[in-house]
Amino acid sequence: MKKLFAAILFIVGAMSLSSCSYNSMVKLDENVKGKWGAVQTQYQRRADLIPNLVATVKGAANFEQNTLTAVIEARAKATSVQVDPTKLTPEAIQQFQAAQGQLSSALGRLLAVSENYPQLKANEAFMGLQAQLEGTENRITVARKDFNDAVQEFNTKVRSFPANITAKMFGFSEKGYFQAEAGTDKAPKVQF
């Protein structure tokens, strides 16, 4: 009888400890999803600006077609990779980040090559779009940082005792982070 009472007391104690953890994990999980939505919003904003940028470049310069094609293809690929906010695994984040990285690289080449076209640099529409893209890249950086902060808070919670018990019971698992892309530790060389 004492063993049964002790077991029941243990279960009730564990459940009372875990219920607080469960609610806070749900709150943190929703925060991560919200921050992920903000990241996707900023990437979508960038994707929406690209057709206007490409059209402006086409109209203002006798531009290298392969550079424009690379930007258009990278945009198509980047917008096709969608990550379910309920499945923010490290692999899913890496796949999304790789597609966005290809688009960033293509945009970088487009903006670098555009330096060779003085009439394009003087075009107000191009300058405005370039400024909007720069602002969007800054917003993406902030959104990614906020997302990583939310993931860190969530992952800390699901790995801490006694919350880790609740996390395992209810299927909460660690989320993936955005990480620096390979080669970003080296500054790009600008040559004229």
N, C-alpha and C positions, 0 to 999 in steps of 0.2 A: 504494500500500500504506500509506503514512504517513497519507493522508487517511482511509482506511478504519479504521485503528487509532485515529486521533484521534476519529473519529465514534463508534466503539464505546466508547472511554474517556469521551467526553462523555456518552453515553447511560447508561453504568454509573454515572458520577458523579451525574448528574441523578436517576437512580432511587434511589441510596443516600440522597441528600438528601431526595427526596420521600417515601420510605417512612416516615421519622420523622414527617413532616408529616401523612401520611395517617392514621397511627394516632392522633396527637393530635387531628386533625380529627374522627375517628370518636368519640373520647372526648368532645370538646366538643359534638358534635352530639347525642350521647346525653344529655349534661348539660342541653342546651337542652330536649330532649324531656321529661326528668324534671321540669324546672322548669315546663314548660307543663302537665304533669299536675298539679302542685301548684296552679297557677292554676285549672285546671278543677275541681279538688276543692273549692276554696274557693267558687267560683261555684256549684257544685252544692249545697254546704252552705247557701248563702243561698237558693237556689231551693227547697230542702227545707223551710226554715223559713217561707217565705211562706204556704203554705196554713194553717199553724197560726196565724200572725199574722192573716190575713184572717178565719178562723173566730172567733178571739177578739174581734176588732173588731166583727164582725157580731153576736156574742152580747152584747156589752157596751154597744153604742150604737146609736141610731137613726141609722145612718151613711149618708153620701151614697153612693148606689149607683154613680155614675159613677167615683168615686175607686177603689172596690174593683174595679170592672170593669177600669179602666186597669191596676191592679197585676196582676190575673190575666192579662190579655192580654199585658202586657209580660213576665211570667214565662214564658208559653207561647212567646213569640217568642225570648226569651233562651235557653231550654233547647233550642229547635229548631236554633239555629245551632251547628254543630259544626265544629271545625277539625282537620284531619288533622295530627298532629304532624310528619309528614314533609314537610308543605307549609305551613310557617309563613311565608308570604309577607306582605309589608306589607299587601296588600289583604285577605288572609284575616284578619289580626289586626284591621284596621280594621272589617271586617264584624262580627266577634265583639264587638269593643269597642263598636260602635254599638248592638247589641242589648242588651248589658249596661248601657250608658249609659241607655237608655230605661227599663230596669227600675230603675236607681238613681234616676232622676228620679221615676218613679211611686211608689217607696217613700218618697222625700223628701216628696212631696205628701201621702201617706197619714199619715206621722208628723206633718207640720205641721198637717193638718186635725184630727188626733186631739187636739191641744192644746185644742180647743173642747169636749171631752167630759170633764169632771172625773171622772165615774164610771169612764171608761176608763183615765185616768191612774192611778187608784187600784187598778186591777185587777192583782193579782199576776202573773197569767199574761201579761198584756200587757207589764208591766214586764220580766218575765223574757225574753220574746221580743224586746223592744226591746233589751235588754242583749246578747242573743245575736247579734242583727243587727249591733249596733255592733261587737262582737268579731269577727264574720265580716268586716265591712268592713275592719277593721284587718288581719286575716289576708290578705284579698285584696290590700291595699296592699303588705304584705310579700312576698307571693308574686309580685306583678307586678314589684316591685323586683328580687327574686332572678332572675326570668325575664329582665328587661332586662339585668342584669349578665352572665348566662350568654350572652345573645345578643351583647352587646358583645364578650365574650371570643372567642366563635366568629367573629364578623364580622371582628375584628382579625386573627385567625389566617388566615382564607381570603383576606384582602386583602393580607397581608404576603408579601414575597418571601423565599424561593422557594416558600413554601406555596401562593401563588396559582396557581402552575403545576400543582401537584398538585390543587388544588381544581377547576380547570377540567378537568383530565384525568378526574377521578372524579365530576364533577357536583355538587360542593359549592357552594352559592350562599348569599348573604347571607340572614339571617332578618329578619323584621319585629319592630319594637319596639312595646310599648304606649306610646301617647302621650297627653298630657293632652287631654281633650275640650275642644271649643270653648266658651269662656265660663268655664272654670274659673279663669281668671286674675282674675276679679272675685268678691269676697266676696258671698254672698247676703245680701239685706236681710231682716231679721226684723222683722215688724210685728205688734203686738197691738192 
